Amino acid sequence: MPDLHDWTAAELSRAYAARRLSPVEATRAVIAHIARWEPSLHALYAYDPERALAAARASEARWQRGAALSPLDGVPVTIKENIATRGTPVPVGTAATELVPAPEDAPPAARLAEAGCVLLAKTTMPDYGMLSSGLSTFHALARNPWDLTKNPGGSSAGAGAAAAAGYGPLHVGTDIGGSVRLPAAWCGVVGLKPSNGRVPIKPPYIGRVAGPMTRTVTDTALMMAALSRPDWRDATSLPHQPLPWLDLTRKVMGLRGLKIGLLLDAGWGLAPSADITRAVRAAADLLERAGATIVPMKPFTTRAVAEGINLFWRVRSWVDIAALPPARRDKVLPYIREWAAIGERIGTAELFQGFSQIAVLRDAAVAACQPFDFVLSPVAPVSTYPAEWASPTNDPNTTMDHIGFTLPFNMSEQPAVSVPCAHDSAGLPIGLQIIGRRHDDLGVLRLARAFEMLRPADALRPWPKPPAA
């Protein structure tokens, strides 16, 4: 058996139910493992081992009297820093934020608390979540456990690093342009961007979702059973559906008849590396040999559309930054200030045109995917980059050039998951993105699970180990 900190949530739940293991034992094992990793990784914020152990003891008592709150009762979890938890300030990654304790749990945190999960800590993120990076003016620089000189990605930086390093099995990130899927791909874990509205969130925003980051598709499904429960505070959420999240058994023969698009050219931005293209093609070949029909897709968007959305985001960020007192404004990461500064001189017509590209991209993505049951693509065109960089190009003027494969499906509200599929020539993980039609979250997870079953046993390397003391 693997070490306790490497157990999946499904394994822990079965062991708790059989009284072969206590939540206290599991939590202590994870705490000991974090002590070995965290001085190098910097994945956590508001880490409170004593609080976690108290929660684990309460869970242990529930399991002993047959009153577990859910299958996830007593399972260790982390929650991204920008998802409010009552009593903990929400700095959103930047030293410019005034630290005020959050008055209540945001919906994802509330659902996991109701399920009895043991909250270990929040996880780190970059300034305002506006980078695919672990670079922050508030948090220490988060690093990738596969190679500490590399970036874990972002903005769910700490969540990706924590999942790969074995800080327990369950982690929650948020995603508005790739912020769950990118760190999932670069850290070699599963990361689901649900359909918009599937997981209630506060505050809601165009394209913004919360989603699981785990080591297995089954654990992702277990989290979705809890996270997708309704919450009136998100007026944009979907009507609740009690989906059979744990029914992931799409038999390999069940792939026969599926029509799957293969998108290898985003139409703009960085081109995928040879290693990534080869890995995604190999994944498509596996599904094709299992009975699916694979059809090459043409790119469906342009740099002009992406730059319009980028312009809208830059203006939005400038408005927020400009409203800060000068002393606090100066604390925002210079890269973010430079990126947002264009907002000071953008007129209303140009801003409206940029905002309109959200609808253009949404319609283009839905139309391009409509002929297919699912679509495969890279998650990112590169296999991470230096830890100290703000983005793969480290240039504010090309800061979106790596999200050509992820951004469209935030705007189109389609579910998309990153599943580990290979490692590049340097040993860094590569993620396969599986995209479904709007609201077919369960279908996406079923295909992801089928791919997990088809993936060769030697396709992935053993999980990284903490540095020697």
N, C-alpha and C positions, 0 to 999 in steps of 0.2 A: 504494500500500500504506500502511496505517496505520503510525505510529511503532512501533518494536519493543516498547515497553512495553505497547502496546495489542493485540499479537498474541494470539490465543487459544492455548490449549494444543494444540489440534488443528493449527493452523497451524505452531506451533513444531515439533511432532513431525514433521510432513511435511518441513519445511525441514531439520531435523537429519538425517533419514534420507537426504535427497537431497544432503547435504553442501553445501547452499546457505547454511547459517547454523550458527554454533557456539553451544552453551550459554553460553560465556563472553561472546560478543557480546550475547546476550539478557539475561544477568544484569547486565552492565555498564549496559545501557540502562535497566533497571528501577532499578538503584541510583541512576543519575543523575536519574531521574524522581522517586524518593522524596526526594532532596535538595531538589527544588523544592517538594514538597507537605508533607512531614512537619512542618516548623516551624509550619504552620497547622492540620494535621489531627490530629496526635497519635494515630495509629492503631497504633503499634508499641511492642513491649516486647522487650528482649533482641535488639535489631537488631545483626547482626554481618556487615557487608558482606564482610570479608576471609574469614570462614568460608564465606560463600556463594560467593565467587569460587573458593575452593579446591575446593568441591564441583562447581562448574561445570567447572573444569579436568579433574577426574576423569571427569565425564560426557563431556566432549569426547573424551577418550582412548578411552572405551568405544565411542562412536559411530564413531570413526575406525577401530577394529579390528573393527567389526561385532558388538559384544558389548553393545549397550544392554540395560539391565535390564528395560525396559518402554517402551511408547510415551511415558510421562511422564518418562523419564530426561532430566535436565537442564532440566526445566521449573520455573520459580520458583514457590514456594509459601509461604504463611504458615499458621500454626497457632494457634488460639486459646490464650490464656495458660493456661487451666485444663486443657488437654490436655498431660500431662507430656512433656517432652523431657529426655533424660538430661543431667544436669549443670546444668540451669537451674532456679532456684527457681520455685515455683508459688504466687504470692501470692493467687490467686483475687480479684484486684481490690481487696483491702483492705490498708490499712496495719497492720491488726491481726495479720497473718500473720507468723510467724517465718520468715525466708528460709533454707530448707535446700535444697541442690541435689537435684533429683529423681534417684532411683537408676536409673531405666530409662525408656525411651519407653513411653507409653501406646499401646494398639493402633492408633489412627488415625495417630499419629506414626510408629510402627514400619512400618506398611504403606506410607506415603509414602516413608520412607527406603529400604525394600526396592525400591521402584519407581524409585529414583534421583533423586527430586525434589530440587531445590536449595532448602533451607530458608533463607529470607531473615531471618525474625524470627517471634516470637510476636505476637499481636494483643491489644489492650487490652479490658478488660471492667469492669463496675461491681462494687461490693462483693458478693462471694459469688455473683455472677451473678443476683442477685435483683431486678434492675431492667431495664426495657426502655429503657436509657439508656446514654450514654457517661460518666456521672458516677461518679467513683471517688476514694477517699481515697489510693490508691497510684499510679495512673496520672494523667497530665495529662488534662484534659477532652478527650475525642474529639469531633470535629465532623463534620458532614455535608458532603461535597465539593460538593454541589449548591448549598448555601447555608451558609456557615460560621457563621451565627447559629443554625442548626438542629441538632437532635440526629440522630445516625446511627441511633438505636435501639439495642436490646440484647437480651440481654446480649452477643451477638457483635458488639459495637459497632465495634471496630477492624477486624474482618474485613469488615463491610459497607462501611465507609469505604474500606478498602484496595482492595476489589474495584472499587468505583465510580471510584476515583481512578487506577486503572491500576498498582497495585503488583504487576504480574504477573497471570497469569490464574487461579491456583488458590488458594483459601482454605478453611479448615475452621472451622466454628463448632459450637456445641452448642445444644441446644434442649430445654427442659422445659415451656415454655408458649407458645412463639413466638419463642424467642431466635435462631433462624436466619432464620425467615420475616419477622419484623418488620423487622430491619435490612435484609434483602434488599429488601423492599418500599420502605422509606423511602430506600434508596440506589440503587434502580433496577437491581438485579441479580437473578440467579436464585439461589434458596436452597431446597434440598431438606431436608425433615425426613423421613428414611427411616422405614420400618416399624421399630418397636422391635425391637432385636436384629439388624437387618440389618447394621449396622456395629458390630463389637465395640468396647466402650468400657470404660474403667476410671477411677474406680469406676462401676459401673452404679447406676441409681436409677430409681424409678418414673417412667416417661414421658421419661426422659433419653436423648437420642440425639446423635450427632455427624453432621454432614452438610456437603456441599459448598456453597460460595458462589462463584459464577463469573458471567461475563457471558453465557454461552450454555448452552443445555440440553445440547449435545454435550459441552462441557467438564465439565459436571456428571456426565454418563454416564461419561466417561473416569475421573473421580475415583472414582466408585462401583465401577468394575472393580477398583481397587486397595483402596479402603477396606473393601469388603465381604468381603475374604478372611478366613478364620477366625483366631480367636485364643482359645486355651483359657482365658485369664485372665478372660473375660467369661462367667460361668456362665449369664447370661440371654440369650446370643446365639442366633440362629436357626441351624439346621443350614445349612451352607454350600451355596449353589446357584450353579453357574457360569453365571449368567444372561448372555444375549447383550446386554450393556449398550449396545453401539454399534449395535445394530439398532433404530434409532429411526424407521425409514421406515414410519410409518403414513400411507399415501397419503391425500390429502384425501378421496378417495372412500371411504376406510376409515372415515370418521366416520359414514357412512350406517348407520343402525341403532343407533347408540349412544344410550342414554337417560341424560341428564345432568341432575342436580338443580341448581337455582339457589337458593342461600341468601343472602338479603339482610337478614335479621333474625336476630341471634344469640339473641334472647330476653332479653337482659340487657345491661347496660353501655351504653357510648356508641353512639348511632345513627350509621351511616355518613354521611359528608358527601354533599352532592349531587354533587360532582365524582366521588367514589369510586363511588357508586351508578351514576352514568351510565357510568363507564368499565367497570365489571363487566358491566352490561347490554349494552354495546356488544360486549364480548368474547364474551358468550353469543350475541349475534346473529350474529357471525362464524361461530361453530361451528354454529349452526343453519342458516345459509345453506350450509354445507359438508355438510349432511346429518344432523347430530345432532338428536335430539329434546330440547328444553329444557323441563323441568317445574319450576314454582315449588315451593319447599319451605317448610314452616312451621318455626318455631324448635322445637328439641327439648330445650332446657335452660332453667334458671331461675336467677335470682340466688341462691336458697337453695342450690342445688347448688354454684355457684361460690364462694359465701362459705364453705361447708363446707370445700372444698379450700384456700381461702385461710387459713382458721383452722388447718388442719393444718400448712400451710407456716409460718405465723407461730410456732406452738409449736415446730416442728422448729428453726427459726432461733433462737428464744429459748434453747433448750437449748444450742445450740452457742455462742451469744454469752455466755450466763451462765457457761459453763465456762471462759471466758478470765480470766486475771488482770485485776484492775481497770484497770491501766495500758493493757493491750492492748484491753480492752473499750471504753474511751473513744475509741479510734482508729477504731472502726467508724462508717461514715457515720451521722449523727444520724437521717436519714430512715429508715434500715434499723432502727436501734435503736427508734425510735418505733413502726414497723410491727410489730416482733417483740415488743414489751413486753407485749402482751396475753397472751402465752404464760405469763407468771408466774402468772396467776390462772385459767387454764382447768382444769377438772376432767377426770377420765378419761372420764366419760360423754360430755361435750361433744366431747372430742378424738376419741373413737371414732366419734361421729356424723359429725364432719367428715371423718375418714379414709374412712368408708364412702361418701362422695359420689364418690370416685374411681371406684368400681365402678358407681355409679348413672350417672355421666356416660359411662363407657365403654360401657355397655349401650345407653344412649340414642343415642349417636352411631352405633354399629354398626347399630342398628335403623333409624335415620333414613336412613342411607346405603344400606341393603340393597337397596331397589328400583332403585337406579341403578348404572350402570357407573362413573360419576364424579360428583363434585359440584363446582360452582363457587361461590366466595364472595369477598368482600373478604378481604384479609389483616388489615387494620387499619381502624378506622372513621375515622381522621384521617390527614392527610399530615404526619407528624412534628410537632415542637413545639420550643420554645426549647432551645438546647443545654445550658443550665445546669439544666434541670428534671430531676427524677428519673423522672417519668412524664408522660403526656399531661395528667393532671389536677394533677400535682405535689402530691397529697394522699395520705398513707399510708392513709387510710381508703377511698379509691377507686382504689388502685394497680393493681387488676386490671381496671378497667372498659374497657380497650382490648384485652383478649385473648379476647373472647367468640368470635371466629372461629378462633382458633388453639389454645387450650387443649383443646377437646374431642378433637382428633386426636392429642395426646400421650397422653391418658388412654385412648383407644380403640386406640392403637398403629397407626393407619392412616398410610400415606404421604401427604404433602402438600407441594406445591411452590409457591413464590411466583415468578411470572413477570412481568416488567415489561409493562404493558399500555397505559399512558398517562401523561400529566402533568396535574397540576391547574392551576387558573387562575393559580397563583403559580409555575408551572414545576417543581414538586416531583414526584418519581416516584410512581406508583400501582402496586401489585402486584395481580395476579390470583392467587387461591389455587385450585389444582386438587387435589382430594382423591380418593384411590382406596380401594378395598376393602383390607382388611388384607393385607399382603404383596405387593400388586400395584405395587411400586415401578417396575418397568419400564413398566407400562401408564401410570402417571402421567407418566413422562418422555416416552413416545411421544405422549401427548395434548399435553403442554407443547410438544414440538417441532412438532407440527402447528399449534398456535396461533402459535408463532413464525413459521411459514411463511405463515400467513394474515394475521398482523398487518400493517396498512398500513405502508409504508416510512416514512411521515412521522409515525407514532404516537409515536415516541420521539425525544428531542432528542439532539444530539451529547454525548459524554461531557464532564463538566466539566473545565476547565483549572486548573492551579495559579495562585494569585494572582501578579500581576506582581511582580517583585523590586523 
